[in-house]
Amino acid sequence: MSQAQHTPVVVVGVDASENGQIALRWALQQARLMGAELHAVTAWEVSAAYGYVPMYTDVDLEGDARKQQDTALAQVAEDAAGVDVVAKVVRGHAADALLDASRGADLLVVGSRGHGTFAGTLLGSVSQHCAQHARCPIVVVPRR
């Protein structure tokens, strides 16, 4: 009986922040060491403030998220040589999108802080939520 070969999967959260870029570079190096496929996940959502959801007719939030992801991946293209990268843009809260994408993954990688954090916190809300609820090993890459 032959066993199917398992290709490891590393999931990384990608945004336009400096910490996101550091986490992406770290995840690429780790994926290379593991012989893993890298799933780069960028999330977007329509923010509802005080129960009011504005109508965005001239804004393409998904397109903007895809452009941010493309830019982030282009900046690490040289580091990505030899690593299979699967880019995913997902509608939803970043923490939920990362946790969903990491089901069955071998590793989840997030930056310690992205865009929407309070100054002075060590972990952002996304990395903290992922650390508390991940169903696979997780690495929170600190700011250098």
Order of alpha helices (4+ residues) and beta strands (2+ residues): beta-alpha-beta-alpha-beta-alpha-beta-alpha-beta
